[in-house]
Amino acid sequence: MPKIRAILTDIEGTTSSISFVKDVLFPYSRERLPAFVVTHEDKPEVQHWLHEAAREAGLVSASEQEMIDLLIGWIDSDRKSTALKALQGMIWADGYRDSDFRAHIYEDAARRMHAWHAIGLPIYIYSSGSVPAQKLLFANTESGDLTPILSGYFDTETGAKRDSASYTRIATAIDLPATDILFLSDIVEELDAARLAGMQTTLLARGTEGCPADSQHPCAVDFDSVEVDVS
């Protein structure tokens, strides 16, 4: 295989625990979304994403309460909506600012990302969360501000994470052959799409069960176990 010249990594279940997103971030945005919409809907950026959410839902017009109900429903169903993720990111920004929480990151992920950065290996993030939300998360982790060691961010504006074309676009944006990029994720379907685009892949199988015996991708139980050939 070609040597690895860049790392592309998922967040939830890969660098950070699923429980942080499900049990901290989602409830925080759900609780505060109604008041946020009421007090911020006159702001151009908020207006833009509310209009995008309405368009995505096929609504020609919608009341303030209808939009709130729609977005709450999307949070509850974990809808991968770019508009929802953008609005959630604005709400989470307040939480980070007010120190209501710090972002979880696995200690091995933070340590290994620092090590990769130290040898000149660029690290990119690809998550369904908006780019601003990603930047906030990595700027406010339990291991400190990790944004200085990250080279770029991608979200669903690039494309769906289970669509191989998204990874082709990312490789083009990074300006590297897809074969020189290693993608890390805990979701097999995302890894399948990345491999179809030509990327190298590794499944992160955190937890007590470990790597599945029938894994079609190289597998690691943590970042320390990820094999990275840069020679």
C-alpha positions in Angstrom: 0.0 0.0 0.0 1.2 3.6 -0.6 2.6 5.4 2.4 0.2 7.5 4.5 0.5 11.2 3.9 -2.6 12.4 5.7 -5.1 11.2 8.4 -8.8 11.8 8.0 -10.8 11.0 11.1 -14.4 10.8 12.3 -15.3 12.2 15.7 -18.2 10.4 17.4 -17.1 6.9 18.5 -13.6 7.5 17.1 -11.8 10.4 18.7 -14.6 11.0 21.2 -17.2 9.0 23.0 -20.7 8.5 21.6 -22.1 9.2 25.0 -20.6 12.8 25.0 -22.6 13.6 21.9 -25.8 11.7 22.8 -25.9 12.5 26.6 -24.4 16.0 26.7 -24.4 17.8 23.4 -27.8 16.6 22.0 -29.8 17.2 25.3 -28.1 20.6 25.7 -29.2 21.8 22.2 -32.6 20.3 22.5 -33.3 22.1 25.8 -32.1 25.5 24.5 -33.3 25.3 20.9 -36.7 26.9 21.4 -35.4 30.0 23.2 -32.5 30.2 20.7 -34.8 30.3 17.7 -37.1 32.9 19.4 -34.2 35.2 20.4 -32.0 34.8 17.3 -34.2 34.3 14.3 -33.6 37.9 13.2 -29.9 37.2 12.8 -28.9 36.6 9.1 -27.0 33.4 9.7 -29.8 31.9 11.8 -32.4 33.0 9.2 -30.4 31.3 6.5 -30.3 27.9 8.3 -33.9 28.1 9.3 -34.8 28.6 5.7 -32.6 25.7 4.7 -34.3 23.5 7.2 -37.7 24.5 5.9 -36.6 23.8 2.4 -35.2 20.4 3.3 -38.5 19.6 5.0 -40.4 20.7 1.9 -42.2 23.5 3.7 -43.2 26.6 1.7 -43.8 28.5 4.8 -43.7 27.6 8.5 -44.4 29.4 11.8 -41.8 29.9 14.4 -43.3 27.1 16.5 -43.5 24.7 13.5 -39.8 25.2 12.9 -39.0 24.6 16.5 -41.1 21.4 16.5 -39.4 20.3 13.3 -35.9 20.8 14.6 -36.7 19.1 17.9 -38.0 16.1 16.0 -34.8 16.0 14.0 -32.7 16.1 17.1 -34.6 13.2 18.6 -34.2 11.2 15.4 -30.5 12.2 15.0 -31.2 13.4 11.5 -28.0 14.2 9.6 -29.2 17.6 8.5 -26.6 20.3 7.6 -29.0 23.0 8.7 -29.8 21.4 12.0 -26.0 20.8 12.7 -25.3 24.4 11.9 -27.9 25.6 14.4 -26.8 23.1 17.1 -23.3 24.4 16.6 -24.3 27.9 17.5 -26.1 26.7 20.6 -23.1 24.6 21.7 -20.8 27.6 21.2 -22.7 29.2 24.1 -22.2 26.1 26.2 -18.4 26.1 25.6 -18.2 29.8 26.3 -20.1 29.5 29.5 -18.0 26.4 30.6 -21.2 24.3 30.9 -19.1 21.4 29.6 -15.8 20.3 28.0 -15.6 18.1 25.0 -14.6 14.5 25.6 -11.7 13.1 23.7 -10.0 9.8 24.2 -6.6 10.2 25.8 -5.1 7.9 23.3 -6.6 9.9 20.4 -5.2 13.2 21.8 -1.8 11.7 22.4 -1.5 10.0 19.0 -2.8 13.0 17.1 0.0 15.1 18.8 2.5 12.4 17.8 1.3 12.4 14.1 1.4 16.2 14.0 5.0 16.2 15.4 6.2 14.0 12.5 4.5 16.3 10.0 1.5 14.2 9.2 -1.5 16.4 8.6 -4.8 15.5 10.4 -8.2 16.3 9.0 -11.7 15.9 10.5 -14.8 14.7 8.7 -18.0 14.6 10.8 -21.7 15.1 10.3 -21.4 18.0 12.8 -20.9 21.4 11.2 -17.3 22.7 10.7 -17.9 25.5 13.3 -19.1 22.8 15.8 -16.1 20.7 15.1 -13.7 23.6 15.7 -15.5 24.4 19.0 -15.2 20.7 20.1 -11.5 20.4 19.4 -10.8 23.9 20.9 -12.4 22.9 24.2 -11.4 19.3 24.9 -10.5 17.8 28.2 -7.0 17.6 26.8 -6.9 21.3 25.9 -7.0 23.1 22.6 -6.2 20.7 19.8 -7.0 23.0 16.9 -3.3 23.9 16.3 -2.5 20.3 15.4 -5.5 20.0 12.9 -5.1 20.9 9.2 -8.7 21.1 8.2 -12.4 20.1 8.7 -15.1 18.7 6.5 -18.9 18.3 7.2 -21.9 17.2 5.3 -21.7 20.2 3.0 -19.0 18.2 1.4 -21.4 15.3 1.0 -22.9 12.3 2.9 -20.5 10.2 4.9 -21.7 7.0 3.3 -21.2 8.4 -0.3 -17.9 7.6 -1.9 -18.0 10.8 -3.9 -17.6 12.7 -0.6 -14.2 11.2 0.0 -13.2 11.9 -3.6 -14.0 15.6 -2.9 -12.0 15.5 0.3 -9.0 14.1 -1.4 -9.2 16.8 -4.0 -9.5 19.5 -1.4 -6.5 18.0 0.6 -4.6 17.8 -2.8 -3.5 14.3 -2.2 -4.2 11.0 -4.0 -7.0 9.2 -2.1 -4.6 6.2 -1.8 -2.3 8.4 0.4 -5.1 9.2 3.0 -6.0 7.0 5.9 -9.6 7.3 7.1 -10.5 6.3 10.7 -14.1 5.6 11.7 -16.2 3.3 13.9 -18.9 3.0 11.1 -18.3 0.3 8.6 -20.5 1.9 5.9 -18.4 5.1 6.0 -15.2 3.0 5.7 -16.7 1.2 2.7 -17.4 4.5 1.0 -13.9 5.8 1.7 -12.3 2.6 0.4 -14.4 2.8 -2.7 -12.9 6.2 -3.3 -9.4 4.8 -2.9 -8.6 5.7 0.7 -6.9 3.4 3.1 -9.1 2.6 6.1 -9.1 1.5 9.7 -12.1 0.5 11.8 -12.0 1.8 15.4 -13.6 -0.8 17.5 -13.6 0.7 21.0 -15.3 -1.1 23.9 -15.3 -4.5 25.4 -16.0 -6.6 22.3 -12.9 -5.6 20.4 -12.3 -6.1 16.7 -14.9 -8.2 14.8 -13.4 -11.4 13.4 -15.0 -10.8 10.0 -13.9 -7.2 9.7 -13.3 -6.2 6.0 -11.1 -3.3 7.1 -7.9 -3.2 9.2 -9.1 -2.8 12.8 -7.8 -1.1 15.9 -9.2 -0.9 19.5 -7.7 2.6 20.1 -5.5 5.1 18.3 -2.3 3.5 19.8 -3.2 0.4 17.8 -3.6 2.2 14.4 -0.9 1.2 12.0 0.5 4.3 10.2 3.2 3.7 7.6 4.9 7.0 6.7 8.2 5.5 5.5 
